[in-house]
């Protein structure tokens, strides 16, 4: 009789959430986690490094990225005690990853400076369009304060380019967001890049992702 494989809560996170009342689940994370991990593998340092994630939501991304990128230590964050508890609930289901997915920290992107020590990268997924513009500006300024030399700010999501939506789906998504909250909506990539440059970042890369998303990368320059 063959040994029974251990249960993997990340294999089907929707089913895991359904079987654990109160456990938060973000369906988008299951759809985009593989391509994001592949893109991060090409952008992050190849040696051991630490990533601070802003607005981690349920925390599912943190656990998946730590599994996919075994040289990375991941620090999730959220803006409320309830959000931190939701991340801890997922961490409890994946004890083998808790050494590299650290306990979540309380960070509001707009409240500067952020607490903590320098990190190699700051990552945010699907934040810029579902928050006020001040949160995006806070993300950029806060990252500038936490990143060491050659550190990366990595921003994933849908964006406009030169004021144009790259697909009818993104245009409809933007209209729906603005109906729900007039401070929300897809941001212009060029406007975000200008704000990053104003904080001393250099443009590092832009990776095209599935479903008309982008992963934008900005780097803190090192000393000459």
trRosetta pair geometry for C-beta under 8 A, 3 or more apart (Angstrom, degrees):
i j d omega theta_ij theta_ji phi_ij phi_ji
5 8 7.9 -31 142 -21 109 100
8 11 4.1 82 94 -25 113 110
9 13 7.1 56 153 -106 71 64
9 16 4.4 87 -160 -121 81 146
9 90 7.6 180 124 -152 138 72
9 93 4.3 17 -10 150 171 128
9 94 6.1 -119 50 -61 121 89
10 13 6.0 -1 -140 -67 44 94
10 16 7.6 -7 -66 -22 25 156
10 60 7.3 145 -123 -156 91 88
10 63 6.1 -151 -84 118 131 121
10 64 5.9 159 -159 -85 136 83
10 67 7.0 -174 65 1 169 159
10 94 6.8 40 -35 -86 110 132
12 15 4.0 23 120 23 117 117
12 16 6.4 151 92 -21 66 85
13 16 5.2 -51 -144 36 39 117
13 17 6.2 41 157 -20 69 102
13 25 5.6 158 142 -137 100 110
13 29 7.0 -24 60 86 164 112
13 30 5.4 -153 37 -72 117 115
13 60 5.6 38 -133 -132 158 138
14 17 5.9 -53 -150 36 30 109
14 18 6.4 31 151 -21 63 107
14 25 5.9 121 -105 168 51 154
14 27 6.7 34 -82 -104 111 84
14 30 6.8 -47 -30 -27 95 161
15 18 5.5 -53 -146 35 34 114
15 19 6.4 21 157 -11 66 109
16 19 6.1 -68 -151 42 28 101
16 20 6.2 -5 160 7 67 116
16 23 6.9 -84 130 114 84 154
16 25 7.5 147 75 -90 87 125
16 93 6.9 92 -173 180 131 162
17 20 6.2 -75 -138 53 28 91
17 23 4.7 -144 -129 95 67 106
17 24 7.1 -63 -127 116 122 13
17 25 3.5 -68 -57 -39 161 132
20 23 3.9 43 98 -14 111 134
20 89 7.5 155 144 167 136 117
20 93 7.5 -81 -62 -77 165 136
22 89 7.3 -136 115 -133 95 162
23 86 7.7 122 -153 -151 46 77
23 89 5.5 -160 -116 136 80 134
23 90 7.1 113 -158 -71 104 74
24 57 7.4 -151 133 159 133 76
24 58 4.1 -154 108 -113 105 97
24 59 7.9 95 73 20 113 88
24 86 4.3 13 9 -160 133 126
24 89 7.4 114 17 62 83 133
24 90 7.8 -68 59 -43 83 111
25 58 6.0 69 -105 -118 21 163
25 60 7.1 60 -136 -49 59 142
26 29 4.7 80 86 -11 100 108
26 57 5.1 16 -41 150 150 142
26 58 4.8 -160 -9 0 99 123
26 60 6.2 -154 42 27 95 129
27 30 6.0 -56 -165 31 48 108
27 31 6.8 39 146 -15 74 107
28 31 5.5 -63 -153 39 42 111
28 32 5.9 1 165 6 78 114
28 126 6.6 60 116 -46 156 164
29 32 6.7 -74 -136 50 26 86
29 33 5.5 44 170 -56 67 107
29 57 7.4 -164 -55 87 126 139
29 58 6.9 -110 -10 50 152 119
29 60 4.3 107 126 89 160 125
29 61 5.2 -122 -136 -58 116 80
29 64 7.2 162 167 5 106 144
30 33 6.4 -29 -123 1 21 117
30 60 7.5 -43 -54 148 71 148
31 211 7.8 36 144 -20 126 149
32 35 6.0 -66 -162 51 62 101
32 36 5.4 58 145 -24 89 112
32 125 7.5 162 102 -164 139 135
32 156 7.6 141 154 160 141 140
32 209 7.3 40 -148 167 108 130
32 210 7.1 -159 -114 60 80 107
32 211 7.6 -83 -88 32 106 130
32 213 7.2 6 -126 39 134 165
33 36 5.9 -62 -144 41 28 110
33 37 6.1 29 160 -21 66 109
33 60 7.5 -87 -81 132 136 99
33 61 6.3 -161 -109 -115 97 68
33 64 4.5 -25 -167 131 137 160
33 65 7.5 -128 -159 -56 93 72
33 68 7.8 170 157 -25 95 146
34 37 5.8 -55 -146 35 28 110
34 38 6.4 29 156 -19 63 106
34 68 7.8 173 -120 -105 52 150
35 38 5.5 -52 -146 36 35 114
35 39 6.3 34 156 -18 67 105
35 209 5.5 125 135 -150 133 93
35 210 5.5 -179 -27 3 168 106
36 39 5.7 -56 -148 38 32 109
36 40 6.2 32 154 -19 67 107
36 61 7.4 -29 92 -143 152 110
36 65 7.4 -61 113 -88 108 106
36 125 6.9 -8 -122 -100 154 134
36 156 6.0 -3 -117 -107 116 161
36 209 7.3 24 -77 -131 67 138
36 215 6.9 144 -126 -84 73 134
37 40 5.7 -54 -143 38 30 111
37 41 6.4 40 154 -29 62 102
37 64 6.7 -106 -62 136 129 97
37 65 5.7 -168 -100 -113 92 67
37 68 3.9 -14 -160 118 143 160
37 69 6.4 -157 -155 -35 92 99
38 41 5.7 -50 -154 25 30 117
38 42 7.2 19 152 -10 60 104
39 42 6.1 -64 -161 38 36 105
39 43 6.4 16 151 -9 70 116
39 207 4.7 149 -142 113 124 163
39 209 6.7 -48 -47 -89 150 104
39 215 4.9 119 145 31 154 162
40 43 5.7 -70 -142 46 36 104
40 44 5.4 23 171 -17 79 114
40 65 6.6 8 60 -142 164 113
40 69 6.3 -68 109 -61 119 149
40 72 7.9 3 145 -65 127 161
40 123 7.5 -1 -108 -105 126 141
40 154 7.1 62 -106 -172 89 166
40 215 7.8 -121 -61 -168 67 155
41 44 6.9 -44 -116 36 20 101
41 68 7.5 -96 -60 141 113 104
41 69 6.1 -158 -87 -98 81 105
42 207 7.6 125 72 -93 127 143
43 121 7.9 100 121 -115 105 147
43 152 6.4 136 155 -161 108 166
43 154 6.6 116 118 -99 152 128
43 204 7.5 94 -148 126 105 131
43 205 6.4 -140 -109 51 109 143
43 207 7.5 -102 -52 -30 125 136
43 215 7.6 -131 -28 132 154 128
43 217 5.5 -146 -145 -101 136 148
44 49 5.8 -167 177 66 107 149
44 51 7.1 -55 -114 -68 133 120
44 69 6.9 50 55 -161 152 148
44 72 6.5 -3 155 -88 163 121
44 120 7.2 77 -154 123 90 123
44 121 6.0 -76 -112 -25 93 153
44 152 7.1 -127 -101 37 58 148
45 48 8.0 -17 101 70 117 23
45 49 4.5 129 53 -55 112 139
45 120 6.0 -78 8 -176 123 144
46 71 7.2 33 169 82 40 166
47 71 6.6 -151 167 178 22 137
48 71 5.1 -125 -92 -175 50 87
48 72 7.8 172 -151 -84 51 28
48 73 7.3 35 -175 -12 91 99
49 71 6.7 49 19 130 77 94
49 72 5.8 -23 71 -113 81 71
49 73 7.3 -153 101 29 37 78
49 120 3.9 -73 -165 51 106 163
49 121 6.7 52 149 1 126 102
50 72 7.4 135 -105 -164 25 65
50 73 4.6 -25 -107 71 77 102
50 74 7.8 178 -157 -79 59 22
50 75 6.6 33 179 -14 100 109
50 119 4.7 -108 103 -142 102 87
50 120 5.3 125 51 12 61 95
50 121 7.6 -179 96 33 46 71
51 65 7.4 -68 67 132 150 142
51 72 5.7 4 0 -170 114 116
51 73 7.3 170 23 84 67 50
51 74 5.3 -16 67 -114 100 66
51 75 6.9 -170 93 25 49 75
51 119 6.6 108 -121 169 16 126
51 120 6.7 -54 -71 68 57 89
51 121 4.6 -20 -112 74 83 101
51 122 7.4 156 -163 -96 67 19
51 123 5.4 15 180 -4 117 118
52 75 4.7 -24 -109 69 65 114
52 77 6.8 23 -177 -16 88 123
52 116 7.1 129 -103 110 142 160
52 119 4.6 164 -17 19 105 172
52 121 7.3 -173 29 95 66 52
52 122 5.0 -22 70 -111 97 71
52 123 7.2 167 84 23 45 71
52 146 6.2 -42 31 140 157 149
53 56 4.7 81 112 -85 120 97
53 61 6.8 164 -146 98 158 120
53 62 5.9 -134 24 -85 152 95
53 74 6.4 15 -14 -173 115 96
53 75 6.7 180 19 84 72 55
53 76 5.1 -20 62 -114 116 54
53 77 6.3 -178 87 20 64 81
53 122 7.8 151 -93 -164 25 54
53 123 4.9 -31 -104 73 73 96
53 124 7.0 139 -163 -86 62 47
53 125 7.7 -17 -155 4 109 93
54 77 5.7 -22 -115 64 44 122
54 107 6.3 -89 -124 103 83 130
54 109 5.5 72 -176 -82 136 105
54 122 6.4 27 -18 -178 110 100
54 123 7.3 -180 18 83 73 43
54 124 4.5 -26 63 -88 100 104
54 127 6.5 8 106 -74 100 163
54 139 5.9 171 92 -124 163 96
54 142 7.4 108 -94 93 145 137
54 143 7.8 -89 -26 -67 139 97
55 77 7.2 -12 -28 88 27 87
55 78 6.9 75 -127 -114 36 57
55 79 7.3 5 -98 -27 74 100
55 109 7.0 -28 -37 -36 105 119
55 124 5.9 53 42 -142 106 96
55 125 7.7 -145 91 54 99 59
55 126 8.0 -130 116 82 126 68
55 127 4.6 127 52 -98 153 117
55 131 7.5 -106 -93 -47 157 144
56 59 5.3 43 140 -89 120 56
56 61 6.6 -144 -155 54 79 108
56 62 5.7 9 -153 -39 130 118
56 76 3.7 35 -79 -159 170 100
56 77 5.7 131 -12 50 108 42
56 78 5.7 -84 44 -60 89 84
56 83 7.7 129 62 167 85 110
56 87 5.9 45 101 -95 131 132
56 104 6.5 -128 43 -123 147 121
57 60 7.5 -41 96 24 106 86
57 61 7.3 74 51 6 109 112
57 78 7.4 156 -46 -99 14 109
57 83 7.7 -88 -134 -151 18 106
57 86 8.0 -74 152 109 44 134
58 86 5.8 -92 -133 148 53 117
58 87 7.0 141 157 -87 31 61
58 90 6.3 93 153 -41 84 143
59 62 5.0 -44 -165 30 66 121
59 63 6.5 60 143 -18 83 100
59 76 5.2 30 -120 -150 86 170
59 86 6.6 172 -3 117 112 79
59 87 3.3 131 -65 -130 136 78
59 88 7.8 162 -46 -19 170 28
59 89 7.9 147 43 56 140 70
59 90 4.4 177 89 48 119 138
59 91 6.6 -69 157 -39 147 84
59 101 7.8 95 -177 178 104 134
59 104 6.8 -90 -97 -65 120 130
60 63 6.1 -60 -154 38 35 106
60 64 6.2 29 155 -15 69 110
60 90 6.1 -127 -75 -141 59 158
61 64 5.8 -64 -145 41 30 107
61 65 5.9 25 162 -17 70 111
61 125 6.2 175 -103 24 167 148
62 65 6.2 -61 -146 38 22 106
62 66 6.4 21 158 -17 61 110
62 74 4.7 164 -157 133 83 137
62 76 4.2 -54 -73 -64 153 116
62 87 7.0 40 27 -152 146 112
62 90 7.9 120 59 100 106 133
62 101 5.0 105 145 -138 108 117
63 66 5.9 -56 -147 36 29 111
63 67 6.5 26 155 -17 63 107
63 90 6.0 -125 -26 146 140 116
63 91 7.1 -166 -77 -93 114 57
63 94 5.1 101 -145 49 132 165
63 97 5.4 96 -143 105 82 161
63 101 5.6 -19 -90 -68 61 162
64 67 5.8 -59 -152 37 32 109
64 68 6.1 21 156 -12 68 112
65 68 5.7 -58 -138 44 32 106
65 69 5.6 -14 173 22 70 113
65 72 6.6 -58 144 91 95 144
65 74 5.7 115 87 -84 113 146
66 69 6.7 -70 -123 60 20 78
66 70 7.7 63 170 -104 56 41
66 72 6.2 -130 -112 88 56 94
66 73 7.6 31 -119 -130 105 29
66 74 4.8 -107 -66 6 102 126
66 97 5.1 111 102 -165 133 113
66 100 4.6 152 -157 107 120 111
66 101 4.8 -103 -28 -56 160 94
67 70 7.5 -2 -167 -75 26 75
67 97 6.1 -55 -63 -99 85 130
69 72 4.1 25 115 9 115 124
70 100 7.6 -124 -152 -70 51 176
72 100 6.9 96 97 177 54 121
73 100 4.9 -122 -112 -152 63 73
73 101 7.9 -170 -163 -71 58 27
73 102 6.6 45 173 -30 101 106
74 100 6.3 59 16 144 80 78
74 101 5.0 -13 68 -109 105 68
74 102 7.1 -167 87 13 49 77
75 102 4.9 -15 -104 51 74 119
75 104 7.7 127 177 -121 62 43
75 105 6.4 4 172 5 108 115
75 116 7.6 119 156 -145 162 154
75 119 7.0 -113 25 -102 131 144
76 87 5.1 -174 110 -152 146 148
76 101 6.8 20 -13 -170 108 94
76 102 7.6 -174 20 67 70 68
76 104 4.4 -46 92 -103 95 94
76 105 7.6 159 92 21 49 67
77 104 5.8 154 -99 -167 30 86
77 105 4.9 -33 -105 68 93 77
77 106 7.0 144 -158 -111 89 6
77 107 4.1 -4 178 30 143 112
78 83 2.9 -145 149 129 147 129
78 84 5.4 -156 52 -57 115 59
78 86 7.4 75 -44 50 170 106
78 87 6.3 -173 -17 -21 126 126
78 104 6.0 16 7 168 93 138
78 106 7.1 -39 75 -116 60 52
78 107 7.6 107 52 46 14 69
79 83 6.0 67 45 19 56 154
79 106 7.2 71 -148 -161 23 72
79 107 7.0 -67 -89 87 58 42
79 108 4.6 70 -129 -91 101 80
80 83 4.5 104 57 2 79 101
80 84 7.2 -140 99 -3 47 83
80 106 7.7 68 -87 -132 3 99
81 84 5.6 -50 -150 35 37 113
81 85 6.4 39 151 -21 66 104
81 106 7.3 -13 -74 -96 58 123
82 85 5.7 -54 -151 34 32 113
82 86 6.6 36 150 -23 64 102
83 86 5.6 -51 -152 30 34 114
83 87 6.8 32 153 -15 65 102
83 104 7.6 -126 123 141 83 152
84 87 5.8 -55 -154 36 35 109
84 88 6.3 36 150 -20 67 107
84 104 4.6 -169 -134 89 78 122
84 105 7.8 40 -109 -104 117 0
84 106 6.3 -47 -56 -74 133 81
85 88 5.5 -53 -146 37 34 114
85 89 6.5 44 152 -29 64 99
86 89 5.7 -47 -154 23 33 115
86 90 7.3 27 151 -10 61 99
87 90 6.0 -57 -160 37 38 107
87 91 6.4 39 146 -20 70 106
87 104 4.3 78 81 -39 150 145
88 91 5.3 -51 -144 37 37 115
88 92 6.3 46 155 -28 66 101
88 103 7.1 16 -95 -141 98 81
88 104 6.7 -110 -50 16 78 110
89 92 5.8 -48 -153 26 30 115
89 93 7.3 27 149 -16 58 103
90 93 5.8 -58 -159 32 39 111
90 94 6.8 1 155 9 70 110
91 94 6.2 -81 -148 54 34 88
91 95 7.9 76 158 -88 66 46
91 97 7.5 -124 -140 84 70 97
91 98 5.6 88 -177 -101 102 96
91 101 5.9 -155 -113 107 103 122
91 103 7.5 -174 90 -104 179 53
91 104 8.0 -152 -29 -23 137 94
92 95 7.2 6 -162 -66 35 83
94 97 4.5 -5 140 28 113 116
94 98 7.0 152 102 -45 73 78
94 101 7.4 40 95 35 122 144
95 98 5.4 -33 -152 -4 46 122
97 100 6.0 -73 -171 55 66 90
97 101 5.0 31 137 5 99 115
98 101 5.9 -64 -116 61 36 86
105 115 6.8 -139 175 77 131 109
105 116 6.5 45 173 -64 173 127
106 115 8.0 35 71 33 75 129
107 111 7.6 -160 -166 61 54 101
107 114 5.3 20 -135 -138 118 110
107 115 7.2 -139 -89 35 92 83
107 142 7.6 121 -177 -179 120 151
108 111 4.3 61 73 8 105 110
108 138 7.6 -29 134 151 69 154
109 124 7.8 37 -91 -102 138 146
109 127 7.3 105 -36 176 156 142
109 131 7.6 58 43 159 137 160
109 135 4.9 77 74 -163 129 75
109 136 7.8 26 135 -68 147 16
109 138 3.9 120 137 106 81 114
109 139 4.6 -17 -159 -67 134 69
109 142 5.7 -135 -155 10 64 149
110 134 5.5 38 -112 135 122 101
110 135 5.6 -66 -52 -99 101 58
110 137 7.9 50 -111 74 78 84
110 138 3.9 -112 -93 -67 44 161
111 114 7.6 102 91 -87 74 61
111 138 7.4 40 8 -155 33 138
112 138 6.4 -150 -46 -144 104 88
112 141 5.9 -34 -94 114 150 117
112 142 5.6 -138 -101 -84 95 83
112 145 6.9 131 -155 1 104 155
113 142 6.9 142 -152 -126 54 71
113 145 4.8 -135 -140 157 109 161
114 142 4.6 73 -25 -162 118 109
114 145 6.4 149 30 84 88 120
114 146 5.6 -27 68 -57 124 124
116 119 7.5 6 133 -34 125 107
116 146 6.4 23 84 -129 107 116
118 146 6.2 157 -123 176 46 53
118 147 6.6 60 -155 -173 87 13
118 148 4.2 73 172 -53 137 95
118 151 7.3 -129 -175 -66 97 146
119 122 6.5 108 80 -64 126 72
119 146 5.6 8 22 149 97 104
119 147 6.5 -53 68 -101 70 54
119 148 7.4 -170 65 -3 23 90
119 151 6.8 97 93 -139 60 132
120 147 7.6 45 -169 -141 13 80
120 148 6.9 -30 -96 39 48 106
120 151 5.7 -162 -165 -121 32 84
120 152 7.1 14 146 24 68 88
121 147 7.4 34 -106 -114 23 107
121 151 6.2 -174 -80 -169 41 80
121 152 4.2 -10 -115 65 94 95
121 153 7.4 174 -160 -79 67 23
121 154 5.9 16 -178 -4 116 114
122 139 7.6 167 139 -176 131 81
122 142 7.6 157 -147 106 161 88
122 143 4.0 -138 48 -122 157 105
122 146 6.2 97 -68 77 124 123
122 147 6.2 -92 -13 -63 107 105
122 151 7.4 53 -6 157 85 115
122 152 7.4 -161 32 99 60 56
122 153 5.1 -10 63 -115 102 68
122 154 7.0 176 87 27 49 72
123 154 4.6 -15 -108 71 75 109
123 155 7.9 -179 -153 -76 46 35
123 156 7.5 16 -172 -4 89 105
124 127 4.3 -47 169 10 117 138
124 128 7.4 104 118 -37 126 82
124 139 5.7 -37 -22 -148 162 137
124 154 7.4 163 25 91 58 62
124 155 5.4 -3 63 -117 96 70
124 156 7.1 -166 97 30 50 73
125 156 4.3 -9 -115 66 75 117
125 157 6.6 148 -166 -59 48 85
126 129 7.0 -58 -158 45 59 98
126 130 6.3 18 159 15 82 121
126 156 6.8 -28 -29 100 62 88
126 157 4.9 143 -88 -101 45 105
127 130 6.8 -96 -149 55 25 83
127 131 5.6 -11 175 8 71 133
127 135 6.7 -129 163 133 103 121
127 136 7.3 150 117 -88 98 73
127 139 6.5 126 111 -79 143 149
127 155 7.6 -92 47 -146 105 90
127 157 7.0 -123 33 -49 52 144
128 131 6.8 -81 -137 48 16 99
128 135 7.7 -174 -117 95 43 99
128 136 4.7 56 -128 -95 87 118
128 139 7.5 -90 -83 26 83 156
128 155 6.4 52 -34 -176 127 122
128 157 5.5 -173 37 57 102 156
128 159 7.6 10 87 -89 143 92
128 187 5.0 -75 153 7 122 132
128 192 6.8 -13 -139 -98 152 138
129 157 5.8 -178 1 166 110 138
129 158 6.4 1 -29 63 157 88
129 173 8.0 28 157 135 150 111
129 174 7.6 -94 -154 -105 125 73
129 177 6.1 -59 162 -136 98 169
129 184 6.2 61 164 -175 58 85
129 185 6.1 -93 -151 114 83 16
129 186 5.0 -5 -111 -90 125 46
129 187 6.4 -136 -78 -10 74 83
130 177 6.9 -114 -92 -136 68 121
130 184 5.7 13 -121 -136 38 121
131 135 3.7 -55 143 55 128 155
131 136 6.9 150 88 -39 110 76
131 183 7.7 -49 153 125 31 107
131 184 7.1 81 15 -105 16 81
132 135 5.2 113 61 -5 69 96
132 136 7.9 -132 106 3 49 83
132 183 4.2 -31 -103 166 82 130
132 184 7.6 -70 -77 -70 42 53
133 136 5.5 -50 -158 34 47 112
133 137 6.4 46 146 -17 72 102
133 183 7.1 -124 -4 -171 75 86
133 187 7.2 129 -111 -103 87 118
134 137 5.5 -51 -146 40 37 112
134 138 6.1 42 151 -21 66 106
135 138 5.4 -52 -146 38 32 115
135 139 6.4 43 150 -27 63 100
136 139 5.4 -44 -149 28 34 117
136 140 6.7 30 154 -15 63 102
136 187 6.4 93 -92 -74 169 162
136 192 6.5 -84 173 -115 132 99
136 195 7.2 80 130 86 101 163
137 140 5.9 -54 -152 36 33 108
137 141 6.3 22 156 -9 68 110
137 195 6.0 -109 -108 -165 75 141
138 141 5.9 -59 -138 45 31 103
138 142 5.5 31 163 -19 68 114
139 142 6.0 -58 -138 41 20 109
139 143 6.2 21 160 -20 59 110
139 153 7.8 120 146 -160 91 122
139 155 7.3 94 137 -99 141 117
140 143 5.9 -56 -148 35 25 110
140 144 6.6 30 153 -23 61 105
140 153 6.8 56 -123 -165 62 163
140 192 7.7 -179 -65 -166 133 76
140 195 5.3 151 25 130 173 106
140 196 5.3 -128 -140 -92 126 66
140 199 5.2 169 148 2 103 155
140 201 7.4 -97 -160 -11 100 137
140 218 8.0 10 -132 65 95 157
141 144 5.6 -50 -151 30 34 116
141 145 6.8 29 152 -15 63 105
141 199 5.7 -147 -94 -113 58 137
142 145 5.8 -61 -157 37 34 109
142 146 6.4 14 155 -8 69 112
143 146 5.9 -68 -142 44 33 100
143 147 5.7 27 166 -23 73 115
143 151 7.8 -165 170 123 89 121
143 153 4.4 78 149 -101 157 114
143 199 8.0 84 70 127 89 151
144 147 6.5 -53 -129 32 22 106
144 153 7.8 -23 -58 -55 61 135
144 199 4.4 -125 -60 163 149 119
144 200 6.1 105 -140 49 125 108
144 201 7.0 -109 -91 -49 100 94
144 220 6.8 141 -132 -96 63 115
146 151 7.8 -148 104 151 66 163
147 151 2.9 -167 -171 92 105 148
147 152 7.3 -179 -134 31 137 25
147 153 6.9 -88 -49 -54 150 82
147 220 4.7 161 112 -12 126 143
148 151 5.0 118 53 -44 54 117
148 220 7.2 169 101 78 27 141
149 220 6.2 -129 -134 110 29 105
149 221 7.3 -36 -150 118 79 38
149 222 3.9 75 175 -114 115 74
149 223 6.2 -52 -118 -11 146 76
150 219 6.1 -16 -152 -172 49 109
150 220 6.4 -73 -19 74 9 77
150 221 7.4 8 -74 -164 55 19
150 222 4.7 1 -44 -54 94 106
151 219 7.1 157 81 -152 35 60
151 220 4.6 17 50 26 83 120
152 204 6.4 -56 -124 20 98 167
152 217 5.7 -28 -160 -159 112 95
152 218 7.0 136 -158 72 58 45
152 219 5.7 -28 -98 -98 67 70
152 220 7.8 -122 -61 7 26 79
153 196 6.7 -160 72 -132 144 122
153 201 6.3 -54 24 -113 127 145
153 217 7.3 148 78 -155 54 44
153 218 4.4 -13 57 61 104 99
153 219 7.8 -153 20 -70 74 25
153 220 7.8 92 -19 -36 94 86
154 215 6.3 -4 -170 -178 94 97
154 216 7.2 160 -153 81 43 52
154 217 5.5 -5 -103 -103 75 75
155 192 7.0 -131 92 168 162 144
155 215 7.4 157 77 -158 41 49
155 216 4.6 -15 61 59 95 103
155 218 7.8 21 0 3 107 104
156 209 7.0 37 -148 -14 99 165
156 213 6.5 29 -178 166 82 123
156 214 7.3 -165 -139 95 50 45
156 215 4.8 -14 -97 -104 84 78
156 216 7.7 -171 -75 20 35 69
157 213 6.0 -109 170 -146 14 101
157 214 7.2 -19 68 55 44 70
158 170 5.0 -171 -176 -124 135 112
158 173 6.6 55 72 87 163 148
158 186 5.4 -63 112 -115 96 117
158 211 7.8 -75 -77 123 107 89
158 212 6.0 38 -123 113 102 90
158 213 5.3 -74 -72 -102 63 68
158 214 7.5 103 -121 13 27 79
159 186 5.9 158 -132 -177 28 99
159 187 5.9 -40 -130 75 87 70
159 188 6.9 80 -179 -159 96 15
159 189 4.3 87 144 -62 143 88
159 192 7.2 -84 -129 11 134 139
159 214 5.6 -44 20 30 115 126
159 216 7.5 52 -26 -40 154 127
160 163 5.9 8 153 -141 130 15
160 164 6.1 147 -167 61 91 27
160 165 5.7 -54 -109 -79 86 53
160 166 7.7 162 -132 -11 41 79
160 170 7.7 164 -79 141 65 131
160 174 7.8 42 -56 -84 108 151
160 186 5.2 116 -29 123 87 114
160 187 6.9 -138 26 110 90 25
160 188 4.8 -44 77 -99 105 59
160 189 6.7 -146 82 -7 48 77
161 164 6.0 -37 71 60 66 83
161 166 6.0 36 18 -45 113 113
161 188 7.4 126 -100 -155 21 68
161 189 5.1 1 -99 21 72 126
161 190 7.3 100 -148 -25 53 93
162 188 7.7 118 -44 -152 8 107
162 190 6.6 70 -76 -19 48 135
163 188 6.2 -11 -74 -108 52 122
165 168 7.5 95 115 -94 128 21
165 170 4.5 -177 -165 93 107 107
165 171 4.1 165 70 -65 170 84
165 174 6.6 -126 -94 -1 129 138
165 186 7.0 93 -106 71 92 158
166 170 6.2 40 58 26 59 151
166 212 5.2 177 97 -152 99 111
167 170 4.8 90 69 6 91 101
167 171 7.2 -156 99 -6 50 86
167 212 4.3 -102 11 -82 144 158
168 171 5.5 -55 -151 36 39 114
168 172 6.3 36 154 -17 70 105
169 172 5.9 -56 -149 38 31 108
169 173 6.2 34 152 -22 65 108
169 211 7.5 -87 103 -168 149 80
169 212 6.5 156 68 26 112 142
170 173 5.3 -51 -143 36 34 116
170 174 6.3 39 155 -23 65 102
170 186 6.2 51 177 -68 102 161
170 212 5.3 -112 -44 118 122 143
171 174 5.8 -51 -150 33 29 112
171 175 6.6 29 152 -17 62 105
172 175 5.7 -53 -149 36 34 112
172 176 6.4 34 153 -19 66 105
173 176 5.8 -57 -150 36 31 111
173 177 6.4 32 153 -21 65 106
173 186 7.1 78 96 -45 102 116
174 177 5.7 -54 -148 34 31 112
174 178 6.4 24 158 -15 65 108
174 185 5.1 55 -157 -152 86 83
174 186 4.5 -65 -93 7 111 106
175 178 6.0 -59 -147 39 29 107
175 179 6.5 33 153 -22 63 105
176 179 5.7 -54 -152 32 32 113
176 180 6.6 27 153 -16 64 107
177 180 5.8 -63 -154 37 32 109
177 181 6.9 -46 171 49 68 81
177 184 4.2 -118 166 121 104 117
177 185 5.1 165 97 -84 122 50
177 186 7.4 129 39 -27 149 67
178 181 7.3 -88 -135 74 27 44
178 182 6.0 43 -164 -120 75 47
178 184 6.2 -151 -81 78 46 80
178 185 4.8 30 -67 -76 97 113
180 184 6.5 -13 76 43 97 144
181 184 4.3 75 78 -4 102 111
187 191 6.2 -118 175 70 94 116
187 192 5.4 84 129 -50 130 113
188 191 4.0 80 73 4 105 107
188 192 6.8 -178 89 -7 56 82
189 192 5.8 -60 -152 39 32 109
189 193 6.2 33 152 -20 68 108
189 206 7.5 47 -164 -126 138 143
189 214 6.9 14 -101 58 128 162
189 216 6.8 177 -144 -85 98 137
190 193 5.6 -52 -145 37 32 113
190 194 6.4 36 154 -22 64 103
191 194 5.7 -50 -149 33 32 112
191 195 6.6 32 152 -18 63 103
192 195 5.7 -54 -152 35 33 111
192 196 6.5 34 150 -19 66 105
192 216 6.9 80 110 104 133 173
193 196 5.6 -54 -149 36 34 112
193 197 6.4 35 153 -19 67 104
193 203 6.1 13 -149 -88 115 114
193 216 7.4 -127 -77 -163 88 137
193 218 7.5 173 -128 -84 67 120
194 197 5.7 -52 -146 36 32 111
194 198 6.4 38 152 -23 63 105
195 198 5.6 -51 -151 32 33 116
195 199 6.9 22 152 -11 63 106
196 199 5.9 -64 -155 40 34 104
196 201 4.1 -50 164 56 93 137
196 203 7.6 105 95 -79 132 69
196 218 4.5 -104 179 -119 145 163
197 200 7.7 110 -175 -23 33 6
197 201 6.0 -90 -83 67 35 77
197 202 7.5 61 -110 -99 77 33
197 203 7.5 -24 -72 -40 100 87
200 220 6.7 34 116 -133 104 76
200 221 7.1 -107 166 17 91 98
201 218 3.8 22 172 167 139 119
201 219 6.4 129 -161 60 81 32
201 220 6.3 -56 -106 -80 69 53
202 218 6.7 155 72 -163 36 71
202 219 5.0 -29 62 64 92 89
202 220 7.9 147 17 -104 84 9
202 221 5.7 81 -15 -62 121 92
203 206 7.7 -24 -174 -35 107 97
203 217 7.8 92 -173 88 53 65
203 218 6.2 -44 -106 -109 40 74
203 219 7.9 9 105 19 8 84
204 217 4.0 -74 76 120 112 102
204 218 5.8 172 3 -112 98 15
204 219 4.2 99 -67 -24 120 105
205 215 7.9 4 108 103 99 88
205 216 7.8 171 92 -158 56 37
205 217 4.2 17 52 47 84 126
206 214 5.6 -16 -172 -170 95 120
206 215 7.2 160 -158 79 45 51
206 216 5.3 -7 -111 -109 83 65
206 217 6.9 -152 -70 22 41 78
207 214 6.7 141 72 -164 50 63
207 215 4.2 -8 55 55 106 103
207 217 7.4 54 -10 -16 96 111
208 214 6.4 -38 -107 -107 42 73
209 213 4.0 -41 78 85 116 95
209 214 6.0 178 13 -96 99 17
209 215 5.7 91 -45 -21 125 91
210 213 6.6 12 74 31 45 104
